[in-house]
Amino acid sequence: MSEVSSSPRSLSSSAPSSTSGPRSGGRRAAHQPLTEVSVLDILQTLPLTAAGRPALFGNEVEIYSEEKIGLYDRTFKTPHTHGRCSVTTHRLFYMDENSSPPVAFFVPLEWIGRLTKEAGFLQRSAKLRVDITTRPPSAATSFLKLSFKDGGRDDFYSPLAASLKRQAWKDTQSSHLADRRLMKRYFNAADAGIAGIMRRQQEAQKETTELATTAFSDLTNLMIKAKDMVGLIERYVDMQRATELAEEDETTSSEADMNKLSSLMLDMGIISPVTRANSGAAYYAQLARQLAEYLRAHMPQNGGIMTLSDIYCMFNRARGVELISPDDLYHAAVLQKKLNLGCSMRKFPSGLIVLQTDTHSEDKVAEQLAKMAQKSSFGYITSTDVSVEMHTSFPLAKEYLHVRRAASCMVLVH
């Protein structure tokens, strides 16, 4: 049996766990005894996105997930026997999409006091016990067990223990707005002029180099440092926003460089991309859901339809260094309709493959093309005309015209 404990807290350090001895530190008399309750009364409801993905905090990163996990309320088996469990920098998730209705819970990592491995035997699966103590005013204690029917307990244990050790929830960094106000409020004469700018750049470069070196030294460190890497990107974006608020005039070249940097950082878009490492067997399903989330923001400005090649370029750019293969994207596109994510894949006679929203209407496209042809002084329209007018790619505009020509619409395909 193996255990790991998070650092003692003011509440949990003085309270005994449900079956273990008292936790170290604190005085029992200083607090009222904790009440042991059902863990289902402690678990919080996890908000999901429209695509069925967990709604993460702004600085939260999903680290690892495992499928086919059973949930125990202390020693009692619950109806949730084939759920998905995920660990982030801040929370532990449990989602059961097969239950009716689907359920999604989470527990803050700061509530977790101890992890205990329980070995399997014969028909009994390996389990991971999670001891929980809530925060005041409604202080209570309980524990849950995760049953790994198809193995993978140790693979899940390691990143969860690393997140508990990292204690990202203790970070007290101010909000971005407060940071920008402080940047304007405080001024040091030593930071003025070219020398001050060069000194700040050197300090920022040193911090970036140290963080990157530490983070990429090995996979475990990378998971522990994931939140710091996200924070580094956010600070770069904040630098740009701070310059917009600053009263000092900036040179044109400096402003252009900062705008370019901001654009690149903001276009990264996906802070916690789905990968094979953090999704396991559910990789394609989770990738499909994250793709749906991404497309929900981009489909409207592209007429509700986009070619798979365009999506591949844009989606990979948003994922940063976590690139996916064309085959991965194809599998994610195929699953859009099966998972009811609001999109479906379509293949034109020419072989062009697109993803289109369920609300995309061919009749509206035909009507728009007819109006364009009527307004044209030449009596016809070209693929270029359609591409410009409908804000779509040239190959897709050409397919529109081929379809309408087959319907006897007077257009000319270029």
Residue pairs with C-beta under 8 A, 6 or more apart in sequence:
1 116
1 117
1 118
1 119
2 116
2 117
3 114
3 115
3 116
3 117
4 114
4 115
4 161
4 164
4 165
5 23
5 113
5 114
5 115
6 109
6 110
6 112
6 113
6 114
6 164
6 165
6 167
7 167
8 23
8 24
8 25
8 26
9 110
9 113
9 133
10 26
11 31
11 133
11 135
11 136
11 139
12 23
12 113
12 133
12 141
13 23
13 24
13 25
13 26
14 22
14 23
14 25
14 26
14 27
14 28
14 30
14 31
15 22
15 23
15 26
15 28
15 31
15 33
15 34
15 133
15 139
15 141
16 22
16 23
16 34
16 141
17 23
17 113
17 114
17 131
17 133
17 141
17 143
18 36
18 74
18 131
18 141
18 142
18 143
19 143
20 114
20 131
22 28
23 113
31 139
32 139
34 133
34 139
34 140
34 141
35 139
35 140
35 141
36 140
36 141
36 142
37 140
37 141
37 142
38 73
38 74
38 142
39 73
39 74
39 132
39 142
39 143
39 144
40 73
40 78
41 140
41 142
42 107
42 111
42 132
42 134
42 140
42 142
43 94
43 105
43 106
43 107
43 144
44 105
44 106
44 107
44 108
45 104
45 105
45 106
46 54
46 55
46 93
46 94
46 95
46 104
46 105
46 106
47 54
47 55
47 104
48 54
48 55
48 95
48 104
49 55
49 289
49 293
50 292
50 293
50 296
50 342
51 289
51 290
51 292
51 293
51 296
51 341
51 342
52 97
52 289
52 339
52 341
53 286
53 289
53 290
53 293
54 62
54 86
54 88
54 93
54 95
54 104
54 106
56 62
56 88
56 271
56 272
57 90
59 89
59 168
59 171
59 227
59 230
59 231
59 234
60 88
60 89
60 90
60 91
60 168
60 227
60 272
61 88
61 89
61 226
61 227
61 230
61 271
61 272
62 86
62 87
62 88
62 272
62 274
62 278
63 86
63 87
63 88
63 89
63 159
63 162
63 163
63 223
63 226
63 278
64 86
64 87
64 155
64 156
64 159
64 160
64 223
64 277
64 278
64 280
65 84
65 85
65 86
65 87
65 93
65 278
65 279
65 280
65 282
65 286
66 84
66 85
66 86
66 148
66 152
66 155
66 156
66 280
67 82
67 84
67 150
67 280
67 281
67 282
68 82
68 83
68 148
68 149
68 150
68 281
69 82
69 83
69 84
69 85
69 94
69 146
69 147
69 148
69 149
70 77
70 78
70 80
70 81
70 82
70 83
70 125
70 146
70 147
70 149
71 78
71 80
71 81
71 83
71 94
71 96
71 144
71 145
71 146
71 147
72 78
72 127
72 144
72 145
72 146
72 147
73 142
73 144
74 142
74 143
74 144
74 145
75 145
79 99
80 94
80 96
80 99
80 103
81 147
81 149
82 96
82 98
82 149
83 94
83 95
83 96
83 97
83 98
84 93
84 94
84 95
84 96
84 97
84 282
85 92
85 93
85 94
85 95
85 146
85 156
86 92
86 93
86 95
86 278
87 93
87 156
87 159
87 160
87 163
88 163
88 272
89 109
89 163
89 166
89 168
89 226
89 227
90 108
90 109
90 163
90 168
90 169
91 106
91 107
91 108
91 109
92 106
92 107
92 109
92 112
92 130
92 160
93 104
93 105
93 106
94 104
94 105
94 106
94 146
95 102
95 103
95 104
95 105
96 102
96 103
96 104
107 130
107 132
107 144
108 169
109 163
109 164
109 167
109 168
109 169
110 135
110 167
110 169
110 170
111 132
111 133
111 134
111 135
112 130
112 131
112 132
112 164
113 131
113 132
113 133
114 129
114 130
114 131
115 128
115 129
115 130
115 131
115 157
115 160
115 161
115 164
116 128
116 129
116 131
117 126
117 127
117 128
117 129
117 153
117 154
117 157
118 126
118 127
118 128
118 129
118 145
119 126
120 126
120 127
125 147
125 148
125 149
126 147
126 148
126 151
126 153
127 145
127 146
127 147
127 148
127 153
128 145
128 146
128 148
128 153
128 156
128 157
128 160
129 143
129 144
129 145
130 143
130 144
130 145
130 146
131 141
131 143
132 141
132 142
132 143
132 144
133 139
133 140
133 141
134 140
134 141
146 153
146 156
148 156
152 280
158 220
159 223
162 220
162 223
162 224
163 223
163 224
165 224
166 224
166 227
168 227
171 227
173 179
173 231
174 182
176 234
176 238
176 241
179 238
180 238
180 241
180 242
180 245
183 242
184 242
184 245
184 246
184 247
188 196
190 196
190 199
191 199
191 200
207 232
208 232
211 225
211 228
211 229
211 232
214 221
214 225
215 221
215 222
215 225
215 226
215 228
215 229
216 222
230 271
233 265
233 268
233 271
236 261
236 262
236 265
237 262
237 265
237 266
239 258
239 261
240 258
240 259
240 261
240 262
241 262
243 250
243 255
243 258
250 258
267 317
267 318
268 317
268 318
268 319
268 320
269 294
269 317
269 318
269 319
270 290
270 294
270 318
270 319
270 320
273 290
273 319
273 320
273 322
274 283
274 286
274 287
274 289
274 290
275 283
275 322
276 283
279 286
279 287
284 328
284 331
284 332
284 335
285 335
285 339
287 324
287 328
287 331
287 332
288 331
288 332
288 333
288 335
288 336
288 339
288 341
289 339
289 341
291 311
291 315
291 329
291 332
291 333
291 336
292 336
292 339
292 341
292 342
292 343
294 314
294 315
294 318
295 306
295 311
295 343
295 355
296 342
298 306
298 314
299 305
299 306
299 343
299 357
301 391
302 310
302 391
302 392
303 360
303 365
303 390
303 391
303 392
304 356
304 357
304 359
304 360
305 354
305 355
305 356
305 357
305 360
305 392
305 396
306 354
306 355
306 356
306 393
306 396
307 352
307 353
307 354
307 393
307 395
307 396
308 329
308 330
308 333
308 345
308 353
308 354
308 355
310 393
311 329
311 333
311 355
312 326
312 329
315 324
315 329
316 323
316 324
324 332
330 353
333 345
333 353
333 355
334 345
335 341
336 342
336 343
336 344
336 345
336 355
337 343
337 344
337 345
342 357
342 358
343 355
343 356
343 357
343 358
344 355
344 356
344 358
345 353
345 354
345 355
346 353
346 354
346 355
346 356
347 353
347 354
348 354
348 399
348 402
348 403
349 402
350 399
350 402
352 395
352 396
352 399
354 396
362 403
365 390
365 400
366 404
366 407
366 409
368 389
368 390
369 381
369 386
369 400
369 401
369 404
369 409
369 411
370 409
372 381
372 385
372 386
372 389
373 379
373 380
373 381
373 409
373 410
373 411
376 385
379 410
380 410
380 411
380 412
381 401
381 411
381 412
382 401
382 412
382 413
382 414
383 394
383 397
383 398
383 401
383 413
383 414
384 394
384 397
384 414
386 392
386 397
386 400
386 401
387 393
387 394
387 396
387 397
390 397
390 400
392 400
398 413
401 411
401 412
401 413
402 413
404 411
405 411
405 413
